[in-house]
Amino acid sequence: MISTTALTSGDAICFEPPGLVPFERAWAWQQELQQRLLEDPSAPEAVLLLEHEACYTLGRGADPSFLGFDPADPPAPLFRIDRGGEVTHHCPGQLVLYPVLNLQRHGADLHEYLRELEAVVIDLLAELGLQGGRIDGLTGVWCEGHKLAAIGVGARRWISQHGLALNVDADLQGFAAVVPCGIRDRPVGRVADWCPDLSASDLRAPLLAAFSRRFGLSLRPPTPQERLQGW
């Protein structure tokens, strides 16, 4: 695992759009931020923290047999995107963290990057008195056998996209329409199953803090010149 002491300290722009964000808008924002770093690899890194309107996403090589519905008539918008992994569900009450990083500043190893994103969630759960963990051969974070966080990333010339989705107080019914992450024998869970008084809004700041510590970044709001299109 990448040591946090080995990560390059620096500042990163933190975007927290209000309300529920359609997936296609957040994806366009990630592509805009990725392009900035592709054009200037020394530019500030960025992170988006948001909640999505209900939708489903498929990784670039995902198997459509894990869908429990006709992809031509989905129960919520369906997107095939440029990340690894199988199908997942996004919905209100789920915190989605999209780091757009120059991974050459953070070890240049996608496998280890996934482990660090898992560690962000494990660190956060530990603050809540919960023991999050990994399962060998699988990506994500579990608590007592329930998957609380799904993780899937993509990168272009070492500039990352996508990230992690943590179920906090989400309605999990939408997961019943798919085989989440292609894993049939392990249920999905949410933080509120153990901490019923917590909401997604309560965990926004702690999640950002856990991410900034793990990656050695100081998060700051965007300047007017750094705002995203359609903000």
BABA-506784 format. One record per residue: residue number from 1; x, y, z of N, C-alpha, C in turn. Coordinates in Angstrom, 3 decimals, padded with zeros to 6 digits. Each point is the difference from the previous one (the first is absolute). Example, Ala and Ser with C-alpha at 12.3 -4.5 7.8 and 13.67 -1.06 7.14 Angstrom:
> 1_013.190_-005.690_007.800_-000.890_001.190_000.000_000.900_001.200_000.000
> 2_-000.350_001.050_-000.720_000.820_001.190_000.060_-000.770_001.090_000.730
***
This chain:
> 1_000.844_-001.200_000.000_-000.844_001.200_000.000_000.879_001.250_000.000
> 2_-000.481_001.032_-000.695_000.748_001.255_-000.048_000.027_000.617_001.386
> 3_001.135_000.375_000.467_000.099_000.713_001.272_-000.443_001.438_-000.180
> 4_-000.774_000.498_000.961_-000.429_001.390_-000.111_001.182_000.949_000.060
> 5_001.070_-000.424_000.611_001.164_000.881_000.065_000.672_000.122_-001.353
> 6_-000.304_-000.944_-000.909_000.631_000.039_-001.315_-000.772_000.860_-000.985
> 7_-001.213_000.397_000.371_-000.811_000.789_-000.904_000.476_001.443_-000.008
> 8_-000.132_000.627_-001.135_000.431_001.384_-000.133_-001.057_000.923_000.581
> 9_000.375_000.808_000.960_-000.935_000.958_000.569_-000.241_001.128_-000.987
> 10_-001.167_000.564_000.071_-000.335_001.112_-000.862_-001.454_000.358_000.194
> 11_-000.451_000.991_-000.749_-001.393_000.369_000.119_-000.782_-000.633_-001.141
> 12_-001.274_-000.200_000.233_-000.903_-000.531_-001.009_-001.311_000.771_000.098
> 13_-000.623_000.197_-001.142_-001.254_000.741_-000.052_-001.135_-000.940_000.393
> 14_-000.844_000.446_000.895_-001.124_-000.811_000.457_-001.302_000.605_-000.521
> 15_-000.720_-000.783_-000.771_-001.289_000.424_-000.537_-001.110_-000.764_000.720
> 16_-000.948_000.702_000.581_-001.153_-000.614_000.660_-001.274_000.593_-000.586
> 17_-000.457_-000.504_-001.133_-001.215_000.536_-000.598_-001.213_-000.259_000.889
> 18_-000.903_000.966_000.093_-001.188_-000.183_000.851_-001.031_-000.894_-000.669
> 19_-000.879_-000.555_000.816_-001.111_-000.782_-000.525_000.450_-001.319_-000.606
> 20_-000.920_-000.626_-000.721_000.289_-001.263_-000.669_000.513_000.287_-001.403
> 21_001.064_-000.676_-000.382_000.676_000.283_-001.267_-000.263_-001.139_-000.986
> 22_-000.549_000.291_-001.182_-000.131_-001.051_-001.015_001.366_-000.576_-000.341
> 23_000.038_-001.303_-000.252_001.286_-000.639_-000.238_000.745_000.620_-001.169
> 24_-000.715_000.291_-001.082_000.689_000.501_-001.192_000.657_001.347_000.253
> 25_-000.552_000.801_000.902_000.621_001.289_000.317_001.304_-000.219_000.772
> 26_-000.046_-000.880_000.991_001.211_-000.269_000.778_001.074_-000.635_-000.862
> 27_-000.384_-000.839_-000.935_000.962_-000.628_-000.904_000.650_001.056_-000.890
> 28_-000.790_000.946_-000.488_000.561_001.086_-000.813_000.963_000.842_000.829
> 29_-000.325_000.251_001.255_000.905_000.767_000.859_001.317_-000.743_000.197
> 30_-000.076_-001.313_000.235_001.233_-000.777_000.145_000.856_000.090_-001.260
> 31_-000.637_-000.094_-001.152_000.749_000.067_-001.253_000.635_001.377_-000.180
> 32_-000.706_001.035_000.424_000.562_001.350_-000.089_001.223_000.125_000.909
> 33_-000.111_-000.511_001.232_001.119_000.075_000.936_001.160_-000.879_-000.460
> 34_-000.316_-001.168_-000.559_001.040_-000.870_-000.517_000.754_000.677_-001.146
> 35_-000.731_000.667_-000.876_000.633_000.664_-001.133_000.936_001.111_000.474
> 36_-000.382_000.694_001.058_000.874_001.048_000.542_001.354_-000.588_000.402
> 37_-000.041_-001.158_000.677_001.247_-000.613_000.447_000.764_-000.636_-001.158
> 38_-000.705_-000.500_-001.005_000.691_-000.526_-001.170_000.756_001.100_-000.728
> 39_-000.604_001.176_-000.067_000.641_001.123_-000.674_001.122_000.605_000.832
> 40_-000.135_-000.084_001.321_001.020_000.550_000.892_000.128_-000.929_001.207
> 41_000.877_-001.030_-000.060_000.119_-000.972_001.085_000.400_000.601_001.347
> 42_000.489_001.246_000.003_000.356_000.650_001.259_-001.160_000.801_000.589
> 43_-001.127_000.021_-000.681_-001.158_000.764_000.475_-000.555_-000.614_001.287
> 44_-000.823_000.745_000.741_-000.580_-000.554_001.235_-000.869_-001.222_-000.283
> 45_000.090_-000.961_000.886_-000.898_-001.135_-000.053_-001.369_000.435_000.534
> 46_-000.979_-000.898_-000.100_-001.357_000.384_000.390_-000.749_-001.200_000.535
> 47_-001.062_000.276_000.734_-000.897_-001.045_000.471_-001.422_000.546_-000.020
> 48_-000.926_-000.834_-000.458_-001.428_000.305_000.022_-000.656_-000.851_001.080
> 49_-000.825_000.606_000.837_-000.792_-000.741_000.980_-001.456_000.356_-000.223
> 50_-000.844_-001.013_-000.207_-001.380_000.285_-000.379_-000.889_-001.208_000.266
> 51_-001.295_000.223_-000.218_-000.988_-001.079_-000.033_-000.660_000.017_-001.371
> 52_-000.256_-001.191_-000.532_-000.600_-000.120_-001.320_-001.511_-000.197_000.083
> 53_-000.670_000.431_-001.045_-001.328_-000.503_-000.268_000.119_-001.494_-000.287
> 54_-001.070_-000.747_000.209_000.038_-001.448_-000.207_000.443_-000.341_-001.421
> 55_000.947_-000.928_-000.110_000.493_-000.455_-001.306_000.780_-001.283_000.199
> 56_000.347_-000.627_-001.112_000.871_-001.173_-000.017_001.165_000.284_-000.934
> 57_001.179_-000.529_000.343_001.148_000.124_-000.892_000.641_-001.369_-000.189
> 58_000.501_-000.199_-001.211_000.723_-001.213_-000.360_001.442_000.361_-000.315
> 59_000.946_-000.767_000.531_001.395_000.179_-000.373_000.221_-000.351_-001.463
> 60_001.153_000.378_-000.503_000.242_-000.147_-001.446_-000.085_-001.445_-000.467
> 61_000.326_-000.964_000.851_-000.092_-001.406_-000.392_-001.083_-000.752_000.745
> 62_-000.960_000.726_000.577_-001.005_-000.621_000.863_-000.900_-000.950_-000.784
> 63_-000.431_-001.034_000.694_-000.857_-001.033_-000.580_-001.467_000.396_000.174
> 64_-000.750_000.218_-001.081_-001.408_000.400_000.132_-000.877_-001.069_000.623
> 65_000.500_-001.229_000.138_-000.808_-001.033_000.654_-000.216_000.296_001.483
> 66_000.773_000.935_000.552_-000.192_000.384_001.397_-001.127_001.023_000.165
> 67_-000.621_000.408_-001.092_-001.171_000.862_000.055_-001.252_-000.860_000.123
> 68_-000.891_000.393_000.877_-001.261_-000.713_000.153_-001.122_000.647_-000.785
> 69_000.328_000.753_-001.026_-000.986_000.698_-000.812_000.530_000.117_-001.423
> 70_-000.888_000.374_-000.896_000.374_000.226_-001.386_000.798_001.303_-000.083
> 71_001.253_-000.034_-000.465_000.779_001.247_-000.059_-000.626_001.059_-000.898
> 72_-000.897_-000.401_-000.890_-000.695_000.977_-000.843_-001.148_000.674_000.747
> 73_-000.369_-000.538_001.184_-001.098_000.564_000.782_000.336_-000.073_001.487
> 74_001.055_000.714_000.421_000.440_-000.092_001.399_-000.943_000.737_000.952
> 75_-000.037_-000.394_001.271_-000.826_000.697_000.987_000.542_001.374_000.395
> 76_001.237_000.257_-000.317_000.648_001.305_000.208_001.059_000.115_-001.104
> 77_000.478_001.222_-000.305_000.983_000.153_-001.082_001.185_-000.956_000.157
> 78_000.435_-000.550_-001.122_001.077_-000.988_-000.034_001.130_000.530_-000.882
> 79_001.229_-000.083_000.502_001.159_000.529_-000.722_001.106_-001.048_-000.029
> 80_000.592_-000.209_-001.178_001.242_-000.776_-000.080_001.144_000.999_-000.038
> 81_000.942_-000.133_000.908_001.009_001.034_000.190_001.399_-000.602_000.001
> 82_000.987_000.883_000.055_001.406_-000.391_-000.137_000.675_-000.231_001.344
> 83_-000.571_-000.896_000.781_000.647_-000.431_001.241_000.073_-001.515_-000.006
> 84_000.759_-000.554_000.935_-000.003_-001.433_000.184_-001.215_-000.426_000.808
> 85_-000.218_-001.305_000.087_-001.065_-000.517_000.837_-001.288_-000.286_-000.747
> 86_-000.956_-000.550_000.751_-001.278_-000.406_-000.555_-001.055_001.082_000.250
> 87_-001.244_-000.402_000.119_-001.088_000.953_000.165_-000.079_000.485_001.452
> 88_-000.338_001.266_000.178_-000.304_000.522_001.319_-001.176_000.959_-000.098
> 89_-000.528_000.336_001.150_-001.173_000.869_000.107_000.384_001.241_000.801
> 90_-000.412_001.166_-000.477_000.149_001.251_000.743_-001.385_000.533_000.339
> 91_-000.099_000.649_001.151_-001.294_000.526_000.440_000.203_001.003_001.124
> 92_-001.021_000.788_000.333_000.119_000.923_001.126_000.318_-000.751_001.297
> 93_000.770_000.658_000.863_000.419_-000.635_001.239_001.284_-000.786_-000.123
> 94_000.576_000.001_-001.189_001.291_-000.640_-000.268_000.994_001.107_-000.328
> 95_001.111_000.050_000.719_001.036_000.993_-000.283_000.941_-000.535_-001.065
> 96_000.195_000.790_-001.046_000.868_-000.394_-001.106_001.185_000.957_-000.039
> 97_001.187_-000.571_000.051_001.237_000.781_000.002_000.754_-000.310_-001.283
> 98_000.215_001.037_-000.813_000.696_-000.144_-001.278_001.320_000.771_000.054
> 99_001.117_-000.633_000.348_001.288_000.692_-000.054_000.516_000.043_-001.447
> 100_000.432_001.151_-000.419_000.667_000.151_-001.299_001.437_000.377_000.325
> 101_000.857_-001.030_000.018_001.368_000.134_000.482_000.994_-000.343_-001.097
> 102_001.167_000.595_000.110_001.142_-000.441_-000.804_000.666_-001.121_000.789
> 103_-000.283_-001.236_-000.382_000.468_-001.134_000.789_001.512_-000.161_-000.009
> 104_000.690_000.692_-000.898_001.453_-000.018_000.051_000.518_000.719_001.249
> 105_-000.833_000.815_000.609_000.359_000.627_001.275_-000.317_-000.923_001.176
> 106_-000.665_-001.127_-000.259_-000.508_-000.853_001.077_000.358_-001.466_-000.211
> 107_001.172_-000.254_-000.563_000.476_-001.364_-000.094_-000.111_-000.643_-001.359
> 108_-000.802_000.563_-000.913_-000.137_-000.521_-001.370_-000.306_-001.503_-000.014
> 109_-000.980_-000.400_000.829_-000.374_-001.404_000.085_-001.505_-000.064_000.234
> 110_-000.760_-000.418_-001.018_-001.457_-000.008_000.115_-000.486_-000.963_001.071
> 111_000.654_-001.143_000.121_-000.397_-000.969_001.027_000.131_000.618_001.390
> 112_001.132_000.630_000.251_000.204_000.615_001.310_-000.927_001.192_000.212
> 113_-000.334_000.698_-001.087_-000.962_001.106_000.106_-001.355_-000.509_000.474
> 114_-000.445_-001.133_-000.518_-001.258_-000.591_000.471_000.067_-000.325_001.486
> 115_001.129_-000.538_000.448_000.145_-000.328_001.418_-000.051_001.265_000.867
> 116_000.557_001.085_-000.509_-000.031_001.253_000.762_-001.428_000.560_000.095
> 117_-000.768_-000.134_-001.074_-001.395_000.439_000.076_-000.781_-000.851_001.003
> 118_000.255_-001.298_000.011_-000.609_-000.842_001.028_000.405_000.484_001.388
> 119_001.270_000.343_000.163_000.499_000.436_001.309_-000.683_001.282_000.463
> 120_-000.353_000.886_-000.936_-000.737_001.217_000.368_-001.287_-000.381_000.711
> 121_-000.734_-000.953_-000.561_-001.276_-000.417_000.609_000.240_-000.732_001.314
> 122_000.996_-000.866_000.032_000.310_-000.725_001.238_000.359_000.979_001.111
> 123_000.784_001.015_-000.325_000.350_001.028_000.997_-001.253_000.707_000.514
> 124_-000.893_000.353_-000.921_-001.230_000.699_000.389_-000.863_-000.878_000.896
> 125_-000.169_-001.251_-000.368_-000.815_-000.899_000.816_000.595_-000.176_001.392
> 126_001.325_-000.051_000.082_000.647_-000.138_001.307_-000.342_001.183_000.903
> 127_-000.105_001.191_-000.586_-000.385_001.179_000.786_-001.412_-000.149_000.561
> 128_-000.824_-000.793_-000.676_-001.381_-000.224_000.447_-000.118_-001.207_000.920
> 129_001.124_-000.631_000.298_-000.015_-001.180_000.843_-000.359_-001.272_-000.736
> 130_000.089_000.021_-001.324_-000.326_-001.161_-000.814_001.271_-000.594_-000.592
> 131_000.024_-001.318_-000.131_001.171_-000.682_-000.551_-000.273_-000.336_-001.461
> 132_000.473_000.872_-000.883_-000.085_-000.278_-001.422_001.169_-000.860_-000.427
> 133_-000.198_-000.790_-001.033_001.076_-000.864_-000.438_-000.087_-000.325_-001.477
> 134_001.028_-000.685_-000.469_000.088_-000.457_-001.378_-000.273_-001.496_-000.064
> 135_-000.296_-000.481_-001.193_-000.116_-001.428_-000.269_000.968_-000.320_-001.126
> 136_000.843_-001.000_000.218_001.023_-000.356_-000.987_-000.627_-000.243_-001.365
> 137_000.597_000.614_-001.013_-000.445_-000.207_-001.354_-001.142_000.886_-000.445
> 138_-000.552_000.782_000.910_-001.117_000.892_-000.318_000.389_001.434_000.314
> 139_-000.608_000.935_-000.706_000.244_001.420_000.254_-001.200_000.591_000.714
> 140_000.247_000.780_001.042_-001.076_000.630_000.763_000.274_-000.096_001.479
> 141_-000.982_000.461_000.781_000.126_-000.033_001.459_-001.261_-000.630_000.583
> 142_000.208_-000.935_000.914_-001.086_-000.740_000.639_-000.020_000.253_001.505
> 143_-001.188_-000.174_000.582_-000.164_000.031_001.454_-000.955_-001.135_000.359
> 144_000.496_-000.933_000.792_-000.793_-001.168_000.414_-000.639_-000.694_-001.199
> 145_000.778_-000.155_-001.064_-000.453_-000.727_-001.166_-000.846_000.780_-000.975
> 146_-000.298_001.256_000.289_-000.799_000.846_-000.877_000.910_001.014_-000.694
> 147_-000.207_000.168_-001.311_000.831_000.934_-000.753_-000.543_001.415_000.154
> 148_000.802_000.868_000.622_-000.409_001.386_000.225_000.521_000.938_-001.082
> 149_001.129_-000.327_-000.606_000.615_000.901_-000.974_000.431_-000.767_-001.235
> 150_-000.416_000.500_-001.146_000.455_-000.519_-001.289_001.051_000.941_-000.563
> 151_000.998_-000.572_-000.653_001.109_000.789_-000.527_000.299_-000.446_-001.418
> 152_000.080_000.954_-000.893_000.364_-000.272_-001.382_000.660_001.236_-000.588
> 153_001.108_-000.177_-000.677_000.752_001.150_-000.501_000.370_-000.206_-001.465
> 154_000.357_001.091_-000.606_000.578_000.005_-001.333_001.109_001.029_-000.017
> 155_000.878_-000.094_-000.973_001.080_000.978_-000.101_000.419_000.129_-001.463
> 156_000.395_001.181_-000.360_000.530_000.282_-001.327_001.331_000.702_000.195
> 157_001.067_-000.628_-000.475_001.358_000.527_000.199_000.217_000.389_001.465
> 158_-000.444_-000.894_000.898_000.186_000.128_001.438_-000.882_001.075_000.649
> 159_-000.925_000.593_-000.725_-000.935_000.947_000.606_-001.299_-000.747_000.292
> 160_-000.395_-000.038_001.261_-001.085_-000.880_000.432_-001.385_000.605_-000.227
> 161_-000.962_-000.903_-000.079_-001.415_000.335_000.003_-000.733_-001.016_000.877
> 162_-001.254_000.316_000.309_-000.876_-000.868_000.794_000.594_-000.158_001.404
> 163_-000.442_-000.964_000.787_000.493_-000.045_001.367_-000.805_-000.934_000.872
> 164_-000.590_000.542_001.083_-000.684_-000.852_000.965_-001.412_000.509_000.269
> 165_-000.866_-000.953_000.370_-001.385_000.307_000.360_-000.296_-000.683_001.328
> 166_-000.339_000.796_001.007_-000.239_-000.497_001.358_-001.480_000.133_000.331
> 167_-000.652_-001.118_000.284_-001.409_000.031_000.396_-000.104_000.466_001.447
> 168_-000.663_001.117_000.209_-000.145_000.534_001.356_-001.421_-000.247_000.495
> 169_-000.963_000.755_-000.495_-001.398_-000.233_000.384_-000.866_-000.191_-001.238
> 170_000.579_-000.560_-001.027_-000.690_-000.198_-001.274_-001.085_-001.065_000.121
> 171_-001.030_000.127_-000.845_-000.985_-001.055_-000.186_000.642_-001.038_-000.918
> 172_000.205_-001.199_000.484_000.759_-001.010_-000.731_-000.852_-000.824_-000.963
> 173_-001.275_000.326_-000.131_-000.872_-000.823_-000.841_000.477_-000.058_-001.445
> 174_000.598_001.082_-000.499_000.452_000.015_-001.383_001.075_-001.028_-000.303
> 175_000.722_-000.460_001.027_001.028_-001.016_-000.219_-000.609_-001.356_-000.330
> 176_-001.271_-000.198_000.353_-000.639_-001.293_-000.232_-000.183_-000.282_-001.489
> 177_000.074_001.030_-000.832_-000.196_-000.171_-001.437_001.262_-000.437_-000.722
> 178_001.127_-000.110_000.719_001.280_-000.383_-000.615_000.734_-000.957_000.934
> 179_001.089_-000.567_-000.509_000.951_-000.720_000.853_001.135_000.980_000.250
> 180_-000.018_000.715_001.126_000.972_001.083_000.211_001.444_-000.488_-000.096
> 181_000.750_000.655_-000.870_001.407_-000.317_-000.204_000.218_-001.449_-000.430
> 182_-001.076_-000.654_-000.478_000.117_-001.376_-000.451_000.174_-001.008_001.123
> 183_-000.312_000.378_001.238_000.179_-000.868_001.166_-001.377_-000.448_000.485
> 184_-000.303_-001.284_-000.192_-001.343_-000.488_000.282_-000.227_-000.378_001.466
> 185_001.052_-000.321_000.716_-000.181_-000.620_001.312_000.347_000.912_001.168
> 186_000.131_001.301_-000.246_000.331_000.911_001.098_-000.924_001.212_-000.076
> 187_-000.784_000.243_001.050_-001.001_001.068_-000.046_000.617_001.389_000.074
> 188_-000.752_000.955_-000.515_000.367_001.415_000.119_-000.529_000.515_001.334
> 189_000.767_000.901_000.610_-000.434_000.621_001.252_000.193_001.497_-000.043
> 190_-000.281_000.640_001.119_000.156_001.449_000.108_000.399_000.350_001.422
> 191_000.676_001.119_000.148_000.496_000.415_001.311_-001.152_000.143_000.994
> 192_-001.150_000.483_-000.469_-001.147_000.229_000.895_-000.529_-001.288_000.619
> 193_000.357_-001.164_-000.552_-000.411_-001.252_000.619_000.676_-000.193_001.352
> 194_001.166_000.609_000.191_000.715_-000.053_001.274_-000.096_001.313_000.767
> 195_-000.122_001.111_-000.711_-000.045_001.338_000.615_-001.260_000.702_-000.512
> 196_-001.163_-000.343_000.535_-001.265_000.475_-000.587_-000.208_001.505_000.067
> 197_000.746_000.687_000.827_-000.181_001.456_000.108_000.831_000.765_-001.032
> 198_000.826_-000.684_-000.769_000.874_000.680_-000.949_-000.672_000.129_-001.368
> 199_000.209_001.148_-000.628_-000.463_000.224_-001.364_001.212_000.223_-000.902
> 200_-000.236_-000.030_-001.303_001.090_000.253_-000.939_000.613_001.372_000.231
> 201_-000.817_000.997_000.287_000.545_001.343_000.219_000.925_000.033_001.213
> 202_-000.276_-000.838_001.014_000.848_-000.038_001.195_001.406_-000.498_-000.319
> 203_000.126_-000.839_-001.022_001.294_-000.628_-000.276_000.775_000.680_-001.116
> 204_-000.540_001.073_-000.571_000.728_000.680_-001.078_001.367_000.493_000.484
> 205_000.013_000.794_001.043_001.269_000.552_000.489_000.942_-001.094_000.499
> 206_-000.470_-000.989_000.792_000.920_-001.061_000.427_000.577_-000.809_-001.161
> 207_-000.784_-000.230_-001.061_000.527_-000.744_-001.143_001.085_000.796_-000.707
> 208_-000.235_001.284_-000.199_001.024_000.837_-000.626_001.266_000.051_000.855
> 209_-000.177_000.077_001.321_001.166_000.036_000.888_000.790_-001.302_-000.083
> 210_-000.698_-001.139_-000.038_000.685_-001.285_-000.103_000.752_-000.106_-001.325
> 211_-000.616_000.492_-001.072_000.667_-000.015_-001.298_001.241_000.897_000.006
> 212_-000.132_001.207_000.537_001.130_000.930_-000.036_001.173_-000.520_000.836
> 213_-000.299_-000.649_001.134_001.085_-000.570_000.805_000.682_-001.139_-000.735
> 214_-000.787_-000.880_-000.573_000.565_-001.183_-000.650_000.881_000.366_-001.187
> 215_-000.401_001.053_-000.741_000.740_000.364_-001.209_000.911_001.215_000.192
> 216_000.100_000.505_001.225_000.921_001.095_000.270_-000.349_001.273_-000.734
> 217_-001.307_000.266_-000.147_-000.457_001.169_-000.747_-000.753_000.960_000.903
> 218_000.172_001.275_-000.249_-000.768_001.047_000.666_-001.093_000.461_-000.955
> 219_-001.247_-000.198_000.387_-001.120_000.311_-000.881_-000.423_001.456_000.157
> 220_-000.307_000.626_-001.130_-000.414_001.397_000.011_-001.121_000.197_-001.023
> 221_-000.813_001.033_000.167_-001.051_000.260_-000.993_000.603_000.540_-001.294
> 222_-000.747_-000.101_-001.101_000.518_000.517_-001.282_000.003_001.516_-000.030
> 223_000.944_000.566_-000.721_-000.040_001.422_-000.297_-001.032_000.229_-001.109
> 224_-000.408_001.236_-000.232_-000.949_000.246_-001.099_000.501_-000.530_-001.341
> 225_001.312_000.048_-000.230_000.561_-000.468_-001.266_-000.005_-001.526_-000.106
> 226_-000.142_-000.683_001.128_000.051_-001.463_000.016_-001.379_-000.650_000.003
> 227_-001.045_000.804_-000.011_-001.344_-000.572_000.025_-000.250_-000.853_-001.227
> 228_-000.916_-000.932_000.138_-000.299_-000.942_-001.068_-001.128_000.486_-000.877
> 229_-000.011_-000.454_-001.232_-001.062_000.377_-000.925_-001.349_-000.500_000.508
> 230_-000.999_000.857_-000.067_-001.343_-000.374_000.407_-000.198_-000.063_001.499
> 231_000.954_000.555_000.758_-000.103_-000.029_001.469_-001.190_000.822_000.459
***
